[in-house]
Amino acid sequence: MAGQAKLTSANGAELPGNPRAAEGGTSRGAVVSIHEWWGLTDHIRGVADRLAREGFTTFAPDLYRGKVTVPITGSVRPSCTPG
């Protein structure tokens, strides 16, 4: 179960995303992988793939409906320096 799919609520609202079936035939549970502000990137899809290989059924919703951000050139992670 790879690729794009949509979950549909009782009132008809749709949420696109990427489902992954648990490998091995029996799921150990289900995980919803929520992406960061970057959007549904290859990294989050990779997380869902790794969880599926470990036996979990996963769904990574695409909350921005196909839009992703791009890195800001020269951006750095803020440091947590005591002081």
All heavy atoms as an XYZ file, in Angstrom:
608
protein
N       0.846     -1.165      0.000
C       0.000      0.000      0.000
C       0.897      1.236      0.000
O       1.095      1.881      0.993
C      -0.876     -0.047      1.260
C      -1.779      1.114      1.394
S      -2.861      1.219      2.872
C      -2.597     -0.176      3.854
N       1.471      1.563     -1.104
C       2.320      2.746     -1.194
C       1.692      3.744     -2.142
O       0.872      3.397     -2.967
C       3.710      2.358     -1.668
N       2.104      4.994     -2.020
C       1.580      6.022     -2.889
C       0.591      6.909     -2.171
O       0.446      6.855     -0.968
N      -0.088      7.722     -2.934
C      -1.023      8.701     -2.390
C      -2.387      8.051     -2.164
O      -2.843      7.249     -2.956
C      -1.140      9.868     -3.361
C      -1.849     11.068     -2.825
C      -1.007     11.914     -1.890
O       0.146     11.640     -1.638
N      -1.610     12.936     -1.345
N      -3.031      8.421     -1.068
C      -4.383      7.961     -0.766
C      -5.085      9.073      0.003
O      -4.459     10.062      0.377
C      -4.347      6.685      0.060
N      -6.367      8.917      0.244
C      -7.123      9.906      1.016
C      -7.919      9.189      2.087
O      -8.526      8.156      1.834
C      -8.088     10.684      0.108
C      -7.403     11.598     -0.865
C      -8.405     12.343     -1.711
C      -7.693     13.204     -2.739
N      -8.627     13.890     -3.626
N      -7.901      9.752      3.284
C      -8.807      9.311      4.335
C     -10.033     10.202      4.252
O      -9.911     11.408      4.052
C      -8.157      9.461      5.712
C      -6.946      8.594      6.008
C      -6.447      8.860      7.420
C      -7.277      7.123      5.832
N     -11.210      9.632      4.419
C     -12.444     10.405      4.335
C     -13.194     10.289      5.653
O     -13.435      9.186      6.150
C     -13.331      9.883      3.182
O     -12.564      9.900      1.978
C     -14.561     10.742      3.010
N     -13.561     11.439      6.223
C     -14.292     11.463      7.486
C     -15.772     11.195      7.237
O     -16.231     11.173      6.090
C     -14.115     12.811      8.178
O     -14.813     13.808      7.477
N     -16.517     11.036      8.316
C     -17.955     10.775      8.214
C     -18.695     11.915      7.506
O     -19.697     11.680      6.838
C     -18.544     10.559      9.605
N     -18.174     13.168      7.627
C     -18.857     14.296      6.979
C     -18.331     14.562      5.566
O     -18.688     15.549      4.950
C     -18.744     15.559      7.834
C     -17.335     16.113      7.897
O     -16.399     15.523      7.348
N     -17.175     17.236      8.574
N     -17.465     13.683      5.071
C     -16.993     13.787      3.699
C     -15.690     14.551      3.507
O     -15.186     14.640      2.397
N     -15.122     15.124      4.577
C     -13.842     15.837      4.462
C     -12.734     14.835      4.129
O     -12.701     13.734      4.683
C     -13.525     16.566      5.759
N     -11.858     15.212      3.220
C     -10.784     14.320      2.792
C      -9.431     14.834      3.255
O      -9.183     16.039      3.265
C     -10.782     14.178      1.273
C     -12.007     13.474      0.737
C     -11.957     13.286     -0.764
O     -11.239     14.039     -1.451
O     -12.652     12.391     -1.250
N      -8.561     13.895      3.635
C      -7.199     14.211      4.037
C      -6.250     13.352      3.214
O      -6.208     12.132      3.390
C      -6.996     13.943      5.530
C      -5.595     14.222      6.072
C      -5.247     15.713      5.930
C      -5.506     13.786      7.516
N      -5.487     13.966      2.282
C      -4.554     13.181      1.489
C      -3.332     12.786      2.326
O      -3.010     13.439      3.315
C      -4.162     14.144      0.364
C      -4.339     15.501      0.949
C      -5.484     15.381      1.917
N      -2.675     11.740      1.892
C      -1.466     11.309      2.583
C      -0.883     10.060      1.960
O      -1.317      9.623      0.896
N       0.107      9.509      2.646
C       0.809      8.331      2.162
C       0.667      7.185      3.163
O       1.256      7.231      4.231
C       2.289      8.647      1.926
C       2.478      9.555      0.745
O       2.375     10.759      0.861
N       2.720      8.969     -0.409
N      -0.104      6.155      2.797
C      -0.242      4.992      3.670
C       0.879      3.978      3.414
O       1.426      3.920      2.313
C      -1.584      4.401      3.248
C      -1.684      4.761      1.798
C      -0.988      6.089      1.650
N       1.224      3.215      4.426
C       2.184      2.126      4.288
C       1.641      0.936      5.071
O       1.289      1.075      6.246
C       3.566      2.491      4.853
C       4.245      3.654      4.162
C       4.698      3.252      2.755
N       5.479      4.298      2.133
C       5.006      5.212      1.297
N       3.723      5.239      1.015
N       5.787      6.106      0.753
N       1.571     -0.211      4.425
C       1.119     -1.426      5.097
C       2.284     -2.048      5.848
O       3.436     -1.988      5.401
C       0.580     -2.419      4.067
N       1.974     -2.643      6.982
C       2.995     -3.337      7.759
C       3.547     -4.501      6.943
O       2.791     -5.240      6.317
C       2.403     -3.845      9.062
N       4.869     -4.647      6.946
C       5.467     -5.787      6.262
C       5.327     -7.015      7.139
O       5.308     -6.920      8.361
C       6.935     -5.497      5.942
C       7.093     -4.406      4.903
C       8.540     -4.183      4.483
O       9.414     -4.974      4.868
O       8.768     -3.194      3.775
N       5.196     -8.153      6.519
C       5.078     -9.384      7.268
C       3.658     -9.871      7.452
O       3.432    -10.914      8.042
N       2.684     -9.091      7.005
C       1.308     -9.544      7.034
C       0.517     -9.218      8.282
O      -0.692     -9.124      8.231
N       1.163     -9.070      9.428
C       0.454     -8.755     10.664
C       0.976     -7.452     11.226
O       2.172     -7.306     11.440
C       0.649     -9.871     11.708
O       0.200    -11.105     11.149
C      -0.133     -9.587     12.970
N       0.076     -6.511     11.468
C       0.481     -5.199     11.982
C       0.666     -5.249     13.492
O      -0.135     -5.839     14.214
C      -0.568     -4.146     11.630
O      -0.179     -2.882     12.129
N       1.734     -4.609     13.972
C       1.989     -4.488     15.409
C       1.239     -3.297     15.999
O       1.293     -3.062     17.199
C       3.485     -4.314     15.642
C       4.283     -5.527     15.204
C       5.763     -5.286     15.227
N       6.226     -4.907     16.556
C       7.448     -4.494     16.814
N       8.340     -4.407     15.834
N       7.804     -4.165     18.024
N       0.581     -2.525     15.168
C      -0.134     -1.328     15.593
C      -0.143     -0.330     14.453
O       0.341     -0.607     13.366
N      -0.690      0.837     14.719
C      -0.769      1.873     13.690
C      -0.114      3.151     14.189
O      -0.187      3.471     15.368
C      -2.216      2.143     13.316
N       0.543      3.858     13.267
C       1.239      5.104     13.589
C       0.845      6.163     12.568
O       0.823      5.890     11.366
C       2.775      4.917     13.552
C       3.488      6.226     13.815
C       3.216      3.847     14.533
N       0.520      7.357     13.050
C       0.298      8.505     12.167
C       1.549      9.376     12.281
O       1.894      9.826     13.373
C      -0.958      9.301     12.562
C      -1.117     10.536     11.689
C      -2.196      8.416     12.474
N       2.251      9.563     11.175
C       3.488     10.359     11.151
C       3.168     11.770     10.680
O       2.944     11.994      9.490
C       4.518      9.724     10.212
O       4.836      8.419     10.638
N       3.142     12.720     11.605
C       2.829     14.111     11.265
C       4.120     14.821     10.861
O       5.116     14.773     11.589
C       2.186     14.844     12.466
C       0.938     14.104     12.950
C       1.882     16.294     12.121
C      -0.195     14.060     11.972
N       4.085     15.483      9.719
C       5.282     16.168      9.229
C       5.510     17.496      9.949
O       4.618     18.056     10.581
C       5.207     16.386      7.712
C       4.036     17.198      7.244
N       3.942     18.561      7.426
C       2.906     16.839      6.604
C       2.821     19.001      6.905
N       2.161     17.973      6.400
N       6.759     17.992      9.829
C       7.109     19.298     10.377
C       6.597     20.384      9.435
O       5.905     20.101      8.464
C       8.637     19.432     10.503
C       9.280     18.401     11.412
C       9.840     17.216     10.651
O       9.495     17.025      9.470
O      10.616     16.465     11.243
N       6.981     21.627      9.697
C       6.513     22.748      8.876
C       7.018     22.677      7.447
O       6.515     23.356      6.568
C       6.874     24.086      9.522
C       8.326     24.436      9.456
C       9.308     24.012     10.299
C       8.956     25.287      8.508
N      10.521     24.535      9.932
C      10.328     25.343      8.820
C       8.503     26.016      7.407
C      11.246     26.071      8.088
C       9.432     26.752      6.678
C      10.777     26.772      7.034
N       8.005     21.794      7.164
C       8.543     21.643      5.806
C       7.510     21.031      4.864
O       7.600     21.169      3.659
C       9.782     20.750      5.805
C      10.896     21.249      6.643
C      11.196     20.841      7.922
C      11.860     22.240      6.312
N      12.284     21.525      8.379
C      12.723     22.400      7.409
C      12.074     23.026      5.178
C      13.779     23.290      7.420
C      13.129     23.913      5.187
C      13.967     24.038      6.298
N       6.540     20.300      5.406
C       5.559     19.603      4.580
C       5.887     18.117      4.509
O       6.800     17.627      5.170
N       5.125     17.388      3.719
C       5.323     15.950      3.562
C       6.491     15.726      2.617
O       6.344     15.716      1.401
C       4.049     15.273      3.050
C       4.108     13.762      2.902
C       4.457     13.092      4.230
C       2.780     13.238      2.378
N       7.664     15.576      3.185
C       8.902     15.438      2.419
C       9.299     13.968      2.292
O       8.702     13.085      2.904
C      10.041     16.192      3.123
O      10.241     15.593      4.414
C       9.727     17.676      3.273
N      10.338     13.725      1.501
C      10.868     12.371      1.358
C      11.336     11.825      2.704
O      11.255     10.621      2.948
C      12.018     12.341      0.357
C      11.546     12.538     -1.075
O      10.344     12.301     -1.342
O      12.365     12.923     -1.922
N      11.808     12.698      3.583
C      12.250     12.242      4.904
C      11.091     11.618      5.680
O      11.223     10.525      6.246
C      12.845     13.404      5.703
C      13.091     13.054      7.143
N      14.089     12.201      7.533
C      12.434     13.409      8.265
C      14.042     12.044      8.848
N      13.038     12.778      9.312
N       9.948     12.276      5.720
C       8.793     11.754      6.455
C       8.273     10.485      5.786
O       7.884      9.527      6.457
C       7.688     12.814      6.590
C       8.205     14.008      7.388
C       6.437     12.232      7.236
C       8.691     13.686      8.795
N       8.287     10.444      4.463
C       7.905      9.205      3.769
C       8.852      8.072      4.154
O       8.432      6.928      4.334
C       7.912      9.423      2.259
C       6.769     10.275      1.774
C       6.779     10.367      0.243
N       5.822     11.324     -0.218
C       6.089     12.574     -0.545
N       7.322     13.044     -0.477
N       5.134     13.383     -0.954
N      10.143      8.400      4.292
C      11.133      7.399      4.707
C      10.881      6.895      6.116
O      11.051      5.706      6.403
N      10.466      7.793      7.015
C      10.115      7.383      8.379
C       8.958      6.386      8.330
O       8.982      5.341      8.987
C       9.754      8.614      9.247
C       9.143      8.184     10.575
C      10.978      9.483      9.474
N       7.942      6.694      7.532
C       6.799      5.793      7.392
C       7.244      4.442      6.818
O       6.788      3.389      7.275
C       5.722      6.428      6.513
N       8.138      4.454      5.847
C       8.655      3.208      5.269
C       9.391      2.371      6.319
O       9.214      1.155      6.400
C       9.610      3.503      4.104
C       8.890      4.021      2.875
O       7.658      3.826      2.754
O       9.564      4.639      2.027
N      10.234      3.028      7.123
C      10.986      2.298      8.162
C      10.046      1.688      9.192
O      10.243      0.541      9.622
C      11.996      3.220      8.841
C      13.193      3.530      7.954
C      14.332      4.185      8.717
N      13.983      5.451      9.347
C      13.971      6.623      8.748
N      14.278      6.715      7.457
N      13.660      7.723      9.407
N       9.024      2.434      9.594
C       8.059      1.898     10.554
C       7.303      0.704      9.961
O       7.036     -0.278     10.663
C       7.086      2.988     11.000
C       7.681      4.042     11.926
C       6.741      5.237     12.051
C       7.992      3.461     13.289
N       6.970      0.773      8.681
C       6.287     -0.346      8.021
C       7.188     -1.580      7.994
O       6.714     -2.697      8.221
C       5.864      0.049      6.607
N       8.481     -1.374      7.752
C       9.412     -2.517      7.773
C       9.502     -3.144      9.159
O       9.783     -4.322      9.296
C      10.792     -2.089      7.289
C      10.874     -1.908      5.787
C      12.303     -1.802      5.298
N      13.022     -0.678      5.851
C      13.026      0.553      5.350
N      12.334      0.813      4.256
N      13.713      1.514      5.913
N       9.252     -2.340     10.196
C       9.273     -2.843     11.576
C       7.933     -3.460     11.984
O       7.776     -3.911     13.111
C       9.644     -1.726     12.546
C      11.060     -1.226     12.388
C      12.110     -2.291     12.713
O      11.884     -3.085     13.647
O      13.141     -2.322     12.030
N       6.952     -3.457     11.074
C       5.690     -4.127     11.330
C       4.518     -3.240     11.704
O       3.478     -3.739     12.133
N       4.664     -1.928     11.523
C       3.576     -1.010     11.852
C       2.861     -0.545     10.583
O       3.501     -0.295      9.570
C       4.101      0.215     12.604
C       4.647     -0.111     13.957
C       5.987     -0.404     14.124
C       3.809     -0.139     15.068
C       6.499     -0.722     15.371
C       4.301     -0.458     16.316
C       5.653     -0.753     16.471
N       1.549     -0.400     10.660
C       0.786      0.231      9.597
C       0.893      1.735      9.829
O       0.698      2.192     10.954
C      -0.682     -0.212      9.646
O      -0.725     -1.633      9.473
C      -1.509      0.474      8.578
N       1.236      2.496      8.799
C       1.455      3.928      8.989
C       0.650      4.758      7.990
O       0.302      4.289      6.911
C       2.946      4.310      8.839
O       3.353      4.094      7.492
C       3.826      3.493      9.759
N       0.391      5.985      8.389
C      -0.207      6.969      7.492
C       0.466      8.300      7.764
O       0.533      8.740      8.910
C      -1.724      7.094      7.716
C      -2.397      7.994      6.723
C      -2.599      7.577      5.418
C      -2.805      9.265      7.077
C      -3.216      8.408      4.493
C      -3.421     10.099      6.160
C      -3.625      9.667      4.862
N       1.014      8.906      6.725
C       1.641     10.223      6.823
C       0.741     11.211      6.092
O       0.771     11.302      4.865
C       3.038     10.202      6.205
N      -0.097     11.953      6.827
C      -1.012     12.883      6.168
C      -0.268     14.058      5.537
O       0.745     14.508      6.058
C      -1.921     13.360      7.299
C      -1.150     13.148      8.544
C      -0.240     11.983      8.282
N      -0.777     14.503      4.409
C      -0.202     15.656      3.716
C      -1.029     16.880      4.096
O      -1.968     17.261      3.405
C      -0.234     15.408      2.213
C       0.467     16.497      1.426
O       0.951     17.472      2.049
O       0.527     16.379      0.195
N      -0.685     17.487      5.222
C      -1.475     18.597      5.761
C      -1.438     19.846      4.883
O      -2.331     20.688      4.969
C      -1.000     18.929      7.171
C      -1.104     17.768      8.173
C      -0.505     18.174      9.516
C      -2.529     17.306      8.321
N      -0.403     19.987      4.036
C      -0.306     21.146      3.144
C      -0.763     20.826      1.729
O      -0.600     21.633      0.821
C       1.124     21.670      3.112
C       1.651     22.161      4.439
C       3.015     22.203      4.682
C       0.808     22.579      5.464
C       3.519     22.660      5.887
C       1.297     23.029      6.666
C       2.656     23.065      6.875
O       3.153     23.500      8.073
N      -1.296     19.624      1.528
C      -1.843     19.198      0.234
C      -0.876     19.424     -0.937
O      -1.183     20.098     -1.902
C      -3.178     19.866     -0.016
C      -4.248     19.331      0.919
C      -5.516     20.113      0.907
N      -6.652     19.449      1.507
C      -6.740     18.995      2.771
N      -5.712     19.080      3.580
N      -7.838     18.432      3.228
N       0.319     18.841     -0.799
C       1.298     18.849     -1.886
C       2.326     19.951     -1.834
O       3.307     19.916     -2.559
N       2.138     20.936     -0.990
C       3.104     22.039     -0.917
C       4.190     21.712      0.108
O       3.904     21.170      1.172
C       2.404     23.335     -0.533
C       1.398     23.796     -1.567
C       0.712     25.062     -1.134
C      -0.325     25.468     -2.181
N      -1.112     26.605     -1.747
N       5.422     22.025     -0.235
C       6.542     21.872      0.683
C       7.367     23.155      0.658
O       7.354     23.895     -0.316
C       7.448     20.668      0.332
C       6.709     19.360      0.519
C       7.994     20.782     -1.074
N       8.069     23.417      1.757
C       8.939     24.580      1.807
C      10.315     24.198      1.293
O      10.637     23.030      1.133
C       9.081     25.118      3.237
O       9.661     24.094      4.041
C       7.743     25.529      3.806
N      11.123     25.180      1.029
C      12.511     24.944      0.628
C      13.419     25.510      1.717
O      13.062     26.483      2.386
C      12.837     25.597     -0.728
C      12.044     24.934     -1.838
C      12.545     27.077     -0.711
N      14.581     24.886      1.905
C      15.495     25.399      2.927
C      15.933     26.830      2.625
O      16.118     27.205      1.478
C      16.689     24.453      2.859
C      16.206     23.245      2.129
C      15.078     23.708      1.236
N      16.072     27.614      3.668
C      16.595     28.968      3.527
C      18.106     28.876      3.470
O      18.724     28.288      4.349
C      16.148     29.848      4.713
C      14.625     29.918      4.773
C      16.775     31.230      4.640
C      14.096     30.550      6.033
N      18.710     29.428      2.439
C      20.153     29.377      2.292
C      20.818     30.020      3.496
O      20.468     31.121      3.902
C      20.597     30.105      1.004
O      19.914     29.519     -0.095
C      22.088     30.006      0.810
N      21.769     29.295      4.075
C      22.506     29.833      5.207
C      21.798     29.678      6.526
O      22.264     30.187      7.538
N      20.658     28.986      6.544
C      19.947     28.837      7.824
C      20.723     27.884      8.726
O      21.398     26.967      8.266
C      18.535     28.314      7.595
O      18.553     27.015      7.060
N      20.659     28.143      9.997
C      21.339     27.307     10.962
C      20.384     26.978     12.106
O      19.434     27.711     12.374
C      22.596     27.995     11.553
C      23.645     28.207     10.495
C      22.236     29.322     12.201
N      20.675     25.898     12.762
C      19.877     25.500     13.917
C      20.263     26.386     15.090
O      21.451     26.556     15.372
C      20.140     24.043     14.241
C      19.421     23.581     15.496
C      19.767     22.191     15.846
N      19.168     21.311     14.855
C      19.260     20.001     14.890
N      19.929     19.407     15.846
N      18.683     19.265     13.969
N      19.307     26.933     15.804
C      19.652     27.758     16.968
C      20.333     26.894     18.033
O      19.971     25.746     18.222
C      18.318     28.273     17.485
C      17.277     27.768     16.562
C      17.894     26.870     15.562
N      21.315     27.438     18.670
C      22.000     26.692     19.730
C      21.344     26.964     21.069
O      20.704     27.989     21.265
C      23.472     27.082     19.784
O      23.596     28.437     20.138
N      21.488     26.048     21.948
C      20.940     26.182     23.295
C      22.117     26.368     24.248
O      22.444     25.502     25.049
C      20.140     24.941     23.678
S      18.700     24.711     22.662
N      22.768     27.494     24.153
C      23.915     27.783     24.981
C      23.457     28.404     26.290
O      22.730     29.392     26.284
C      24.868     28.754     24.261
O      25.148     28.239     22.970
C      26.140     28.966     25.047
N      23.860     27.791     27.405
C      23.476     28.412     28.683
C      24.086     29.789     28.807
O      25.182     30.050     28.371
C      24.052     27.469     29.737
C      24.636     26.307     29.007
C      24.656     26.610     27.562
N      23.353     30.641     29.409
C      24.014     31.909     29.559
C      23.207     33.031     29.924
O      23.389     34.103     30.137
